[in-house]
C-alpha cells in the first residue's frame, strides 16, 4: 500500500513543470480530503442521503 508521502510525491510529480505553489497545495488538499473521507467510511461515519436532504430542507 502506498504511504501518504508516496501519494503526495507521485501526485506532485505528475504536475507540469509550470505548476505553481497553488497547484501543489491544491493537490495536497485533495489527497487529504479523499483520505479523510475514506477513513470516515471505514469508521462508519456516514449518513444516508435522505437524512441529509431532510436536514437541508429544515434550513
C-alpha distance matrix in Angstrom:
0.0 3.8 6.4 9.5 11.5 9.7 10.0 13.5 14.4 13.4 15.3 18.2 18.5 19.2 22.1 25.5 27.3 29.7 27.2 28.5 27.2 27.5 25.2 22.5 23.0 22.9 19.5 18.2 20.1 18.7 15.0 16.2 18.2 15.6 13.3 16.5 17.4 14.4 15.0 18.6 18.2 16.3 19.1 21.8 23.0 24.2 27.7 29.4 30.8 34.3 34.1 33.0 35.9 38.3 37.3 37.6 41.0 42.3 42.1
3.8 0.0 3.8 6.6 8.1 6.0 6.4 9.9 10.7 9.9 11.9 14.6 15.0 15.9 18.7 22.2 23.8 26.1 23.6 24.9 23.5 24.0 21.7 19.0 19.7 19.7 16.3 15.0 17.3 16.1 12.4 13.9 16.4 14.2 12.0 15.5 16.9 14.4 15.2 18.8 18.9 17.5 20.2 22.9 23.5 24.7 28.1 30.0 31.0 34.6 34.3 32.9 35.7 38.3 37.0 37.0 40.5 41.8 41.3
6.4 3.8 0.0 3.8 5.4 5.1 6.2 8.7 9.9 10.5 12.2 14.2 15.3 16.8 19.0 22.6 23.8 26.0 23.2 23.9 22.1 22.7 20.9 17.8 18.0 18.6 15.5 13.4 15.8 15.4 11.6 12.2 15.2 13.8 11.1 14.1 16.3 14.3 14.3 18.0 18.8 17.4 19.5 22.5 22.8 24.3 27.9 30.2 31.3 34.8 34.1 32.6 35.6 38.0 36.4 36.5 40.1 41.1 40.4
9.5 6.6 3.8 0.0 3.8 5.4 5.1 6.2 8.7 9.9 10.5 12.3 14.2 15.7 17.3 20.9 22.1 23.9 20.8 21.1 19.0 19.4 17.9 14.8 14.6 15.3 12.5 9.9 12.2 12.2 8.5 8.8 12.1 11.3 8.8 11.7 14.2 13.0 13.1 16.5 17.8 17.0 18.8 21.7 21.3 22.8 26.2 28.6 29.5 33.1 32.2 30.4 33.4 35.8 33.9 33.9 37.6 38.5 37.5
11.5 8.1 5.4 3.8 0.0 3.8 5.4 5.1 6.2 8.6 9.9 10.6 12.1 14.5 15.9 19.3 20.0 22.0 19.1 19.4 17.3 18.5 17.1 13.6 13.9 15.3 12.6 10.1 13.1 13.7 10.4 11.0 14.7 14.3 12.2 15.0 17.6 16.7 16.8 20.1 21.5 20.8 22.4 25.4 24.9 26.4 29.8 32.2 32.9 36.5 35.6 33.6 36.5 39.0 37.0 36.8 40.5 41.4 40.2
9.7 6.0 5.1 5.4 3.8 0.0 3.8 5.4 5.1 6.0 8.4 9.9 10.4 12.4 14.7 18.0 19.0 21.4 18.9 19.9 18.5 19.6 17.6 14.4 15.5 16.4 13.1 11.6 14.8 14.6 11.2 12.9 16.1 14.9 13.3 16.6 18.6 17.2 17.9 21.4 22.2 21.4 23.6 26.4 26.2 27.4 30.7 32.8 33.4 37.1 36.6 34.6 37.4 40.0 38.4 38.0 41.6 42.9 41.8
10.0 6.4 6.2 5.1 5.4 3.8 0.0 3.8 5.5 5.2 6.0 8.5 9.9 10.9 13.0 16.6 18.2 20.2 17.4 18.6 17.3 17.7 15.4 12.6 13.5 13.7 10.2 9.1 12.0 11.2 7.8 10.1 13.0 11.6 10.5 14.0 15.6 14.5 15.8 19.0 19.6 19.4 21.7 24.1 23.8 24.6 27.8 29.7 30.0 33.8 33.4 31.3 33.9 36.7 35.2 34.6 38.2 39.6 38.6
13.5 9.9 8.7 6.2 5.1 5.4 3.8 0.0 3.8 5.5 5.2 6.1 8.5 10.1 11.2 14.8 16.0 17.7 14.6 15.3 13.7 14.4 12.4 9.2 10.2 11.0 7.8 6.4 9.9 10.1 7.3 9.4 12.6 12.2 11.5 14.5 16.5 16.2 17.3 20.1 21.4 21.5 23.4 25.8 24.9 25.7 28.8 30.8 31.0 34.7 34.1 31.7 34.3 37.1 35.2 34.5 38.1 39.4 38.0
14.4 10.7 9.9 8.7 6.2 5.1 5.5 3.8 0.0 3.8 5.5 5.2 6.0 8.7 10.3 13.4 14.1 16.4 14.0 15.1 14.0 15.5 13.3 10.1 12.1 13.4 10.2 9.5 13.2 13.4 11.0 13.1 16.3 15.8 15.1 18.2 20.2 19.6 20.7 23.7 24.8 24.7 26.7 29.2 28.6 29.3 32.4 34.4 34.5 38.2 37.8 35.4 37.9 40.7 38.9 38.1 41.7 43.0 41.6
13.4 9.9 10.5 9.9 8.6 6.0 5.2 5.5 3.8 0.0 3.8 5.5 5.1 6.5 9.2 12.4 13.9 16.5 14.3 16.2 15.8 16.8 14.0 11.5 13.8 14.1 10.5 10.8 14.2 13.4 11.0 14.0 16.6 15.4 15.2 18.6 19.9 19.1 20.8 23.7 24.2 24.2 26.7 28.9 28.5 28.9 31.9 33.5 33.4 37.2 37.2 34.8 37.1 40.2 38.7 37.8 41.3 42.9 41.6
15.3 11.9 12.2 10.5 9.9 8.4 6.0 5.2 5.5 3.8 0.0 3.8 5.5 5.4 7.0 10.8 12.8 14.6 12.0 13.8 13.5 13.8 10.7 8.7 10.9 10.7 7.0 8.2 11.3 10.3 8.7 12.0 14.2 13.2 13.8 17.0 18.1 17.8 19.8 22.3 22.9 23.5 25.9 27.7 27.0 27.1 29.8 31.3 30.9 34.7 34.7 32.2 34.3 37.4 35.9 34.7 38.2 39.9 38.5
18.2 14.6 14.2 12.3 10.6 9.9 8.5 6.1 5.2 5.5 3.8 0.0 3.8 5.4 5.4 8.8 10.0 11.8 9.1 10.7 10.4 11.5 8.8 6.3 9.3 10.0 7.1 8.2 11.7 11.7 10.7 13.5 15.9 15.7 16.3 19.1 20.6 20.7 22.4 24.8 25.8 26.5 28.5 30.5 29.5 29.7 32.3 34.0 33.5 37.3 37.1 34.3 36.4 39.5 37.7 36.4 39.9 41.5 39.8
18.5 15.0 15.3 14.2 12.1 10.4 9.9 8.5 6.0 5.1 5.5 3.8 0.0 3.8 5.5 7.9 8.9 11.7 10.2 12.5 13.0 14.6 11.6 9.6 13.0 13.6 10.7 11.9 15.4 15.1 13.8 16.8 19.2 18.6 19.0 22.2 23.5 23.2 25.0 27.6 28.3 28.7 31.0 33.1 32.3 32.5 35.2 36.7 36.3 40.0 40.0 37.4 39.4 42.6 41.0 39.7 43.1 44.8 43.2
19.2 15.9 16.8 15.7 14.5 12.4 10.9 10.1 8.7 6.5 5.4 5.4 3.8 0.0 3.8 6.5 9.0 11.3 9.9 12.9 14.0 14.7 11.2 10.3 13.6 13.3 10.3 12.5 15.5 14.4 13.6 17.1 18.9 17.9 18.9 22.1 22.8 22.6 24.9 27.3 27.6 28.4 30.9 32.6 31.9 31.6 34.1 35.2 34.5 38.2 38.6 35.9 37.6 41.0 39.6 38.1 41.4 43.4 41.8
22.1 18.7 19.0 17.3 15.9 14.7 13.0 11.2 10.3 9.2 7.0 5.4 5.5 3.8 0.0 3.8 6.5 8.0 6.2 9.4 11.0 11.6 8.1 8.0 11.5 11.2 9.1 11.8 14.5 13.9 14.0 17.2 18.8 18.4 19.8 22.6 23.4 23.8 26.0 28.1 28.7 29.8 32.1 33.6 32.5 32.2 34.4 35.6 34.6 38.3 38.5 35.6 37.2 40.5 39.0 37.2 40.5 42.4 40.6
25.5 22.2 22.6 20.9 19.3 18.0 16.6 14.8 13.4 12.4 10.8 8.8 7.9 6.5 3.8 0.0 3.8 5.3 5.5 9.2 11.9 12.8 9.7 10.4 14.0 13.9 12.4 15.2 17.7 17.3 17.7 20.8 22.3 22.0 23.6 26.3 27.0 27.5 29.8 31.8 32.4 33.6 35.8 37.3 36.1 35.6 37.7 38.8 37.6 41.2 41.5 38.5 39.9 43.3 41.8 39.8 42.9 45.0 43.0
27.3 23.8 23.8 22.1 20.0 19.0 18.2 16.0 14.1 13.9 12.8 10.0 8.9 9.0 6.5 3.8 0.0 3.8 5.5 8.5 11.3 13.2 10.9 11.1 14.8 15.5 14.4 16.6 19.3 19.6 19.8 22.6 24.4 24.5 25.8 28.4 29.5 30.0 32.0 34.1 35.0 36.0 38.1 39.8 38.5 38.3 40.5 41.8 40.7 44.3 44.4 41.3 42.8 46.1 44.4 42.5 45.7 47.5 45.4
29.7 26.1 26.0 23.9 22.0 21.4 20.2 17.7 16.4 16.5 14.6 11.8 11.7 11.3 8.0 5.3 3.8 0.0 3.8 6.4 10.0 11.3 9.5 10.9 14.1 14.6 14.5 16.9 19.0 19.5 20.4 22.9 24.4 25.0 26.5 28.8 29.8 30.8 32.8 34.5 35.6 36.9 38.8 40.3 38.7 38.3 40.3 41.5 40.1 43.7 43.8 40.5 41.8 45.0 43.3 41.1 44.2 46.0 43.7
27.2 23.6 23.2 20.8 19.1 18.9 17.4 14.6 14.0 14.3 12.0 9.1 10.2 9.9 6.2 5.5 5.5 3.8 0.0 3.8 6.9 7.9 5.8 7.1 10.4 10.9 10.8 13.2 15.2 15.8 16.9 19.2 20.7 21.4 23.0 25.1 26.2 27.3 29.2 30.9 32.1 33.5 35.3 36.7 35.0 34.8 36.8 38.2 36.9 40.4 40.3 37.1 38.5 41.7 39.8 37.8 41.0 42.7 40.4
28.5 24.9 23.9 21.1 19.4 19.9 18.6 15.3 15.1 16.2 13.8 10.7 12.5 12.9 9.4 9.2 8.5 6.4 3.8 0.0 3.8 5.4 5.4 6.6 8.8 10.1 11.2 12.8 14.4 15.9 17.2 18.9 20.4 21.8 23.2 24.9 26.3 27.7 29.3 30.8 32.4 33.8 35.2 36.8 34.8 34.7 36.7 38.3 37.1 40.5 40.1 36.8 38.3 41.3 39.2 37.1 40.4 41.9 39.3
27.2 23.5 22.1 19.0 17.3 18.5 17.3 13.7 14.0 15.8 13.5 10.4 13.0 14.0 11.0 11.9 11.3 10.0 6.9 3.8 0.0 3.8 5.4 5.0 6.0 8.5 9.9 10.6 12.1 14.3 15.4 16.4 18.2 20.1 21.1 22.5 24.3 25.9 27.0 28.5 30.4 31.8 32.9 34.6 32.5 32.7 34.8 36.7 35.7 39.1 38.4 35.2 37.0 39.7 37.4 35.6 39.0 40.2 37.6
27.5 24.0 22.7 19.4 18.5 19.6 17.7 14.4 15.5 16.8 13.8 11.5 14.6 14.7 11.6 12.8 13.2 11.3 7.9 5.4 3.8 0.0 3.8 5.4 5.1 6.0 8.6 9.9 10.2 12.2 14.2 15.2 16.3 18.3 19.9 20.9 22.3 24.3 25.6 26.7 28.5 30.3 31.3 32.7 30.4 30.3 32.1 33.9 32.7 36.0 35.4 32.0 33.6 36.4 34.1 32.1 35.5 36.7 34.2
25.2 21.7 20.9 17.9 17.1 17.6 15.4 12.4 13.3 14.0 10.7 8.8 11.6 11.2 8.1 9.7 10.9 9.5 5.8 5.4 5.4 3.8 0.0 3.8 5.5 5.2 6.3 8.8 9.9 10.8 12.5 14.4 15.5 16.7 18.5 20.2 21.2 22.8 24.6 25.9 27.3 29.0 30.5 31.8 29.8 29.5 31.4 33.0 31.8 35.2 34.9 31.7 33.3 36.3 34.3 32.3 35.6 37.2 34.9
22.5 19.0 17.8 14.8 13.6 14.4 12.6 9.2 10.1 11.5 8.7 6.3 9.6 10.3 8.0 10.4 11.1 10.9 7.1 6.6 5.0 5.4 3.8 0.0 3.8 5.4 5.2 6.4 8.6 10.1 10.8 12.5 14.4 15.7 16.7 18.6 20.2 21.4 22.9 24.6 26.2 27.4 28.9 30.6 28.8 28.9 31.2 33.1 32.3 35.8 35.3 32.2 34.2 37.1 35.0 33.4 36.9 38.2 36.1
23.0 19.7 18.0 14.6 13.9 15.5 13.5 10.2 12.1 13.8 10.9 9.3 13.0 13.6 11.5 14.0 14.8 14.1 10.4 8.8 6.0 5.1 5.5 3.8 0.0 3.8 5.4 5.1 6.0 8.7 9.9 10.5 12.3 14.3 15.3 16.4 18.3 20.0 21.1 22.5 24.5 25.9 26.9 28.6 26.4 26.7 29.0 31.1 30.3 33.7 32.9 29.8 31.9 34.6 32.2 30.7 34.3 35.4 33.2
22.9 19.7 18.6 15.3 15.3 16.4 13.7 11.0 13.4 14.1 10.7 10.0 13.6 13.3 11.2 13.9 15.5 14.6 10.9 10.1 8.5 6.0 5.2 5.4 3.8 0.0 3.8 5.4 4.9 6.2 8.6 9.8 10.5 12.3 14.2 15.3 16.4 18.3 20.0 21.0 22.6 24.5 25.7 26.9 24.8 24.6 26.6 28.3 27.3 30.8 30.2 27.0 28.9 31.8 29.6 28.0 31.5 32.8 30.7
19.5 16.3 15.5 12.5 12.6 13.1 10.2 7.8 10.2 10.5 7.0 7.1 10.7 10.3 9.1 12.4 14.4 14.5 10.8 11.2 9.9 8.6 6.3 5.2 5.4 3.8 0.0 3.8 5.4 5.2 6.3 8.7 10.0 10.7 12.3 14.4 15.4 16.7 18.5 20.1 21.4 22.8 24.5 25.9 24.3 24.2 26.5 28.2 27.4 31.1 30.7 27.8 29.8 32.8 30.9 29.5 33.0 34.5 32.7
18.2 15.0 13.4 9.9 10.1 11.6 9.1 6.4 9.5 10.8 8.2 8.2 11.9 12.5 11.8 15.2 16.6 16.9 13.2 12.8 10.6 9.9 8.8 6.4 5.1 5.4 3.8 0.0 3.8 5.5 5.1 6.2 8.7 10.0 10.6 12.3 14.3 15.4 16.6 18.4 20.2 21.3 22.6 24.4 22.7 23.2 25.8 28.0 27.6 31.2 30.4 27.7 30.1 32.8 30.6 29.6 33.2 34.4 32.6
20.1 17.3 15.8 12.2 13.1 14.8 12.0 9.9 13.2 14.2 11.3 11.7 15.4 15.5 14.5 17.7 19.3 19.0 15.2 14.4 12.1 10.2 9.9 8.6 6.0 4.9 5.4 3.8 0.0 3.8 5.5 5.2 6.2 8.7 9.9 10.6 12.3 14.3 15.4 16.5 18.5 20.2 21.1 22.6 20.4 20.7 23.0 25.2 24.7 28.2 27.3 24.4 26.7 29.4 27.1 26.0 29.6 30.7 28.9
18.7 16.1 15.4 12.2 13.7 14.6 11.2 10.1 13.4 13.4 10.3 11.7 15.1 14.4 13.9 17.3 19.6 19.5 15.8 15.9 14.3 12.2 10.8 10.1 8.7 6.2 5.2 5.5 3.8 0.0 3.8 5.4 5.1 6.1 8.5 9.9 10.5 12.2 14.2 15.3 16.6 18.4 19.9 21.1 19.2 19.0 21.3 23.1 22.5 26.1 25.6 22.8 25.0 27.9 26.0 24.9 28.4 29.9 28.4
15.0 12.4 11.6 8.5 10.4 11.2 7.8 7.3 11.0 11.0 8.7 10.7 13.8 13.6 14.0 17.7 19.8 20.4 16.9 17.2 15.4 14.2 12.5 10.8 9.9 8.6 6.3 5.1 5.5 3.8 0.0 3.8 5.6 5.3 6.1 8.7 9.9 10.6 12.3 14.3 15.5 16.7 18.4 20.1 18.8 19.1 21.9 23.9 23.8 27.5 26.9 24.4 27.0 29.8 28.0 27.2 30.8 32.2 30.9
16.2 13.9 12.2 8.8 11.0 12.9 10.1 9.4 13.1 14.0 12.0 13.5 16.8 17.1 17.2 20.8 22.6 22.9 19.2 18.9 16.4 15.2 14.4 12.5 10.5 9.8 8.7 6.2 5.2 5.4 3.8 0.0 3.8 5.5 5.1 6.2 8.6 9.9 10.6 12.3 14.4 15.5 16.5 18.4 16.7 17.5 20.4 22.8 23.1 26.6 25.5 23.1 26.0 28.4 26.3 25.8 29.6 30.5 29.2
18.2 16.4 15.2 12.1 14.7 16.1 13.0 12.6 16.3 16.6 14.2 15.9 19.2 18.9 18.8 22.3 24.4 24.4 20.7 20.4 18.2 16.3 15.5 14.4 12.3 10.5 10.0 8.7 6.2 5.1 5.6 3.8 0.0 3.8 5.4 5.1 6.1 8.6 9.9 10.5 12.4 14.3 15.2 16.4 14.4 14.6 17.1 19.5 19.5 23.0 22.0 19.4 22.2 24.7 22.7 22.1 25.9 26.9 25.7
15.6 14.2 13.8 11.3 14.3 14.9 11.6 12.2 15.8 15.4 13.2 15.7 18.6 17.9 18.4 22.0 24.5 25.0 21.4 21.8 20.1 18.3 16.7 15.7 14.3 12.3 10.7 10.0 8.7 6.1 5.3 5.5 3.8 0.0 3.8 5.5 5.0 6.2 8.6 9.8 10.6 12.4 14.2 15.4 14.1 14.0 16.7 18.6 18.8 22.5 22.0 19.8 22.4 25.2 23.6 23.2 26.8 28.2 27.4
13.3 12.0 11.1 8.8 12.2 13.3 10.5 11.5 15.1 15.2 13.8 16.3 19.0 18.9 19.8 23.6 25.8 26.5 23.0 23.2 21.1 19.9 18.5 16.7 15.3 14.2 12.3 10.6 9.9 8.5 6.1 5.1 5.4 3.8 0.0 3.8 5.4 5.2 6.2 8.7 10.0 10.7 12.4 14.4 13.5 14.3 17.6 20.0 20.8 24.3 23.4 21.6 24.6 27.0 25.4 25.4 29.0 30.1 29.4
16.5 15.5 14.1 11.7 15.0 16.6 14.0 14.5 18.2 18.6 17.0 19.1 22.2 22.1 22.6 26.3 28.4 28.8 25.1 24.9 22.5 20.9 20.2 18.6 16.4 15.3 14.4 12.3 10.6 9.9 8.7 6.2 5.1 5.5 3.8 0.0 3.8 5.4 5.1 6.2 8.7 9.9 10.4 12.3 10.6 11.9 15.1 17.9 18.9 22.2 20.9 19.1 22.4 24.4 22.5 22.8 26.4 27.1 26.5
17.4 16.9 16.3 14.2 17.6 18.6 15.6 16.5 20.2 19.9 18.1 20.6 23.5 22.8 23.4 27.0 29.5 29.8 26.2 26.3 24.3 22.3 21.2 20.2 18.3 16.4 15.4 14.3 12.3 10.5 9.9 8.6 6.1 5.0 5.4 3.8 0.0 3.8 5.4 5.1 6.3 8.7 9.9 10.6 9.1 9.2 12.3 14.7 15.5 19.0 18.0 16.3 19.4 21.7 20.2 20.4 24.0 25.0 24.7
14.4 14.4 14.3 13.0 16.7 17.2 14.5 16.2 19.6 19.1 17.8 20.7 23.2 22.6 23.8 27.5 30.0 30.8 27.3 27.7 25.9 24.3 22.8 21.4 20.0 18.3 16.7 15.4 14.3 12.2 10.6 9.9 8.6 6.2 5.2 5.4 3.8 0.0 3.8 5.4 5.2 6.3 8.7 10.0 9.9 10.3 13.7 15.8 17.2 20.6 20.0 18.7 21.8 24.1 22.9 23.4 26.8 27.9 27.9
15.0 15.2 14.3 13.1 16.8 17.9 15.8 17.3 20.7 20.8 19.8 22.4 25.0 24.9 26.0 29.8 32.0 32.8 29.2 29.3 27.0 25.6 24.6 22.9 21.1 20.0 18.5 16.6 15.4 14.2 12.3 10.6 9.9 8.6 6.2 5.1 5.4 3.8 0.0 3.8 5.4 5.1 6.1 8.6 8.5 10.3 14.1 16.8 18.7 21.8 20.5 19.6 23.0 24.8 23.3 24.3 27.7 28.3 28.4
18.6 18.8 18.0 16.5 20.1 21.4 19.0 20.1 23.7 23.7 22.3 24.8 27.6 27.3 28.1 31.8 34.1 34.5 30.9 30.8 28.5 26.7 25.9 24.6 22.5 21.0 20.1 18.4 16.5 15.3 14.3 12.3 10.5 9.8 8.7 6.2 5.1 5.4 3.8 0.0 3.8 5.5 5.1 6.1 4.9 6.7 10.5 13.5 15.5 18.4 16.9 16.1 19.6 21.2 19.7 20.8 24.2 24.7 24.9
18.2 18.9 18.8 17.8 21.5 22.2 19.6 21.4 24.8 24.2 22.9 25.8 28.3 27.6 28.7 32.4 35.0 35.6 32.1 32.4 30.4 28.5 27.3 26.2 24.5 22.6 21.4 20.2 18.5 16.6 15.5 14.4 12.4 10.6 10.0 8.7 6.3 5.2 5.4 3.8 0.0 3.8 5.4 5.1 5.8 6.1 9.7 11.9 14.1 17.1 16.3 15.9 19.1 20.9 20.1 21.3 24.3 25.3 25.9
16.3 17.5 17.4 17.0 20.8 21.4 19.4 21.5 24.7 24.2 23.5 26.5 28.7 28.4 29.8 33.6 36.0 36.9 33.5 33.8 31.8 30.3 29.0 27.4 25.9 24.5 22.8 21.3 20.2 18.4 16.7 15.5 14.3 12.4 10.7 9.9 8.7 6.3 5.1 5.5 3.8 0.0 3.8 5.5 7.6 9.2 12.8 15.0 17.6 20.3 19.4 19.3 22.7 24.2 23.4 24.8 27.8 28.5 29.2
19.1 20.2 19.5 18.8 22.4 23.6 21.7 23.4 26.7 26.7 25.9 28.5 31.0 30.9 32.1 35.8 38.1 38.8 35.3 35.2 32.9 31.3 30.5 28.9 26.9 25.7 24.5 22.6 21.1 19.9 18.4 16.5 15.2 14.2 12.4 10.4 9.9 8.7 6.1 5.1 5.4 3.8 0.0 3.8 5.5 8.4 11.9 14.8 17.6 20.0 18.4 18.6 22.1 23.1 22.0 23.8 26.9 27.1 27.8
21.8 22.9 22.5 21.7 25.4 26.4 24.1 25.8 29.2 28.9 27.7 30.5 33.1 32.6 33.6 37.3 39.8 40.3 36.7 36.8 34.6 32.7 31.8 30.6 28.6 26.9 25.9 24.4 22.6 21.1 20.1 18.4 16.4 15.4 14.4 12.3 10.6 10.0 8.6 6.1 5.1 5.5 3.8 0.0 3.8 5.6 8.7 11.3 14.5 16.5 15.0 15.6 19.1 20.0 19.2 21.2 24.0 24.4 25.5
23.0 23.5 22.8 21.3 24.9 26.2 23.8 24.9 28.6 28.5 27.0 29.5 32.3 31.9 32.5 36.1 38.5 38.7 35.0 34.8 32.5 30.4 29.8 28.8 26.4 24.8 24.3 22.7 20.4 19.2 18.8 16.7 14.4 14.1 13.5 10.6 9.1 9.9 8.5 4.9 5.8 7.6 5.5 3.8 0.0 3.8 7.0 10.4 13.1 15.3 13.3 13.3 17.0 17.8 16.5 18.4 21.4 21.6 22.4
24.2 24.7 24.3 22.8 26.4 27.4 24.6 25.7 29.3 28.9 27.1 29.7 32.5 31.6 32.2 35.6 38.3 38.3 34.8 34.7 32.7 30.3 29.5 28.9 26.7 24.6 24.2 23.2 20.7 19.0 19.1 17.5 14.6 14.0 14.3 11.9 9.2 10.3 10.3 6.7 6.1 9.2 8.4 5.6 3.8 0.0 3.8 6.9 9.5 11.9 10.4 10.3 13.8 15.1 14.2 15.9 18.8 19.4 20.4
27.7 28.1 27.9 26.2 29.8 30.7 27.8 28.8 32.4 31.9 29.8 32.3 35.2 34.1 34.4 37.7 40.5 40.3 36.8 36.7 34.8 32.1 31.4 31.2 29.0 26.6 26.5 25.8 23.0 21.3 21.9 20.4 17.1 16.7 17.6 15.1 12.3 13.7 14.1 10.5 9.7 12.8 11.9 8.7 7.0 3.8 0.0 3.8 6.5 8.3 6.6 7.1 10.4 11.5 11.1 13.0 15.5 16.2 17.6
29.4 30.0 30.2 28.6 32.2 32.8 29.7 30.8 34.4 33.5 31.3 34.0 36.7 35.2 35.6 38.8 41.8 41.5 38.2 38.3 36.7 33.9 33.0 33.1 31.1 28.3 28.2 28.0 25.2 23.1 23.9 22.8 19.5 18.6 20.0 17.9 14.7 15.8 16.8 13.5 11.9 15.0 14.8 11.3 10.4 6.9 3.8 0.0 3.8 5.4 5.4 6.6 8.9 10.2 11.1 12.7 14.5 15.9 17.7
30.8 31.0 31.3 29.5 32.9 33.4 30.0 31.0 34.5 33.4 30.9 33.5 36.3 34.5 34.6 37.6 40.7 40.1 36.9 37.1 35.7 32.7 31.8 32.3 30.3 27.3 27.4 27.6 24.7 22.5 23.8 23.1 19.5 18.8 20.8 18.9 15.5 17.2 18.7 15.5 14.1 17.6 17.6 14.5 13.1 9.5 6.5 3.8 0.0 3.8 5.4 5.0 6.1 8.6 9.9 10.4 12.2 14.3 15.8
34.3 34.6 34.8 33.1 36.5 37.1 33.8 34.7 38.2 37.2 34.7 37.3 40.0 38.2 38.3 41.2 44.3 43.7 40.4 40.5 39.1 36.0 35.2 35.8 33.7 30.8 31.1 31.2 28.2 26.1 27.5 26.6 23.0 22.5 24.3 22.2 19.0 20.6 21.8 18.4 17.1 20.3 20.0 16.5 15.3 11.9 8.3 5.4 3.8 0.0 3.8 5.4 5.1 6.3 8.7 9.9 10.5 12.5 14.8
34.1 34.3 34.1 32.2 35.6 36.6 33.4 34.1 37.8 37.2 34.7 37.1 40.0 38.6 38.5 41.5 44.4 43.8 40.3 40.1 38.4 35.4 34.9 35.3 32.9 30.2 30.7 30.4 27.3 25.6 26.9 25.5 22.0 22.0 23.4 20.9 18.0 20.0 20.5 16.9 16.3 19.4 18.4 15.0 13.3 10.4 6.6 5.4 5.4 3.8 0.0 3.8 5.5 5.2 6.3 8.7 9.9 10.8 13.1
33.0 32.9 32.6 30.4 33.6 34.6 31.3 31.7 35.4 34.8 32.2 34.3 37.4 35.9 35.6 38.5 41.3 40.5 37.1 36.8 35.2 32.0 31.7 32.2 29.8 27.0 27.8 27.7 24.4 22.8 24.4 23.1 19.4 19.8 21.6 19.1 16.3 18.7 19.6 16.1 15.9 19.3 18.6 15.6 13.3 10.3 7.1 6.6 5.0 5.4 3.8 0.0 3.8 5.4 5.1 6.1 8.6 10.0 11.3
35.9 35.7 35.6 33.4 36.5 37.4 33.9 34.3 37.9 37.1 34.3 36.4 39.4 37.6 37.2 39.9 42.8 41.8 38.5 38.3 37.0 33.6 33.3 34.2 31.9 28.9 29.8 30.1 26.7 25.0 27.0 26.0 22.2 22.4 24.6 22.4 19.4 21.8 23.0 19.6 19.1 22.7 22.1 19.1 17.0 13.8 10.4 8.9 6.1 5.1 5.5 3.8 0.0 3.8 5.4 5.1 6.1 8.6 10.3
38.3 38.3 38.0 35.8 39.0 40.0 36.7 37.1 40.7 40.2 37.4 39.5 42.6 41.0 40.5 43.3 46.1 45.0 41.7 41.3 39.7 36.4 36.3 37.1 34.6 31.8 32.8 32.8 29.4 27.9 29.8 28.4 24.7 25.2 27.0 24.4 21.7 24.1 24.8 21.2 20.9 24.2 23.1 20.0 17.8 15.1 11.5 10.2 8.6 6.3 5.2 5.4 3.8 0.0 3.8 5.5 5.1 6.3 9.1
37.3 37.0 36.4 33.9 37.0 38.4 35.2 35.2 38.9 38.7 35.9 37.7 41.0 39.6 39.0 41.8 44.4 43.3 39.8 39.2 37.4 34.1 34.3 35.0 32.2 29.6 30.9 30.6 27.1 26.0 28.0 26.3 22.7 23.6 25.4 22.5 20.2 22.9 23.3 19.7 20.1 23.4 22.0 19.2 16.5 14.2 11.1 11.1 9.9 8.7 6.3 5.1 5.4 3.8 0.0 3.8 5.5 5.2 7.0
37.6 37.0 36.5 33.9 36.8 38.0 34.6 34.5 38.1 37.8 34.7 36.4 39.7 38.1 37.2 39.8 42.5 41.1 37.8 37.1 35.6 32.1 32.3 33.4 30.7 28.0 29.5 29.6 26.0 24.9 27.2 25.8 22.1 23.2 25.4 22.8 20.4 23.4 24.3 20.8 21.3 24.8 23.8 21.2 18.4 15.9 13.0 12.7 10.4 9.9 8.7 6.1 5.1 5.5 3.8 0.0 3.8 5.4 5.5
41.0 40.5 40.1 37.6 40.5 41.6 38.2 38.1 41.7 41.3 38.2 39.9 43.1 41.4 40.5 42.9 45.7 44.2 41.0 40.4 39.0 35.5 35.6 36.9 34.3 31.5 33.0 33.2 29.6 28.4 30.8 29.6 25.9 26.8 29.0 26.4 24.0 26.8 27.7 24.2 24.3 27.8 26.9 24.0 21.4 18.8 15.5 14.5 12.2 10.5 9.9 8.6 6.1 5.1 5.5 3.8 0.0 3.8 5.4
42.3 41.8 41.1 38.5 41.4 42.9 39.6 39.4 43.0 42.9 39.9 41.5 44.8 43.4 42.4 45.0 47.5 46.0 42.7 41.9 40.2 36.7 37.2 38.2 35.4 32.8 34.5 34.4 30.7 29.9 32.2 30.5 26.9 28.2 30.1 27.1 25.0 27.9 28.3 24.7 25.3 28.5 27.1 24.4 21.6 19.4 16.2 15.9 14.3 12.5 10.8 10.0 8.6 6.3 5.2 5.4 3.8 0.0 3.8
42.1 41.3 40.4 37.5 40.2 41.8 38.6 38.0 41.6 41.6 38.5 39.8 43.2 41.8 40.6 43.0 45.4 43.7 40.4 39.3 37.6 34.2 34.9 36.1 33.2 30.7 32.7 32.6 28.9 28.4 30.9 29.2 25.7 27.4 29.4 26.5 24.7 27.9 28.4 24.9 25.9 29.2 27.8 25.5 22.4 20.4 17.6 17.7 15.8 14.8 13.1 11.3 10.3 9.1 7.0 5.5 5.4 3.8 0.0
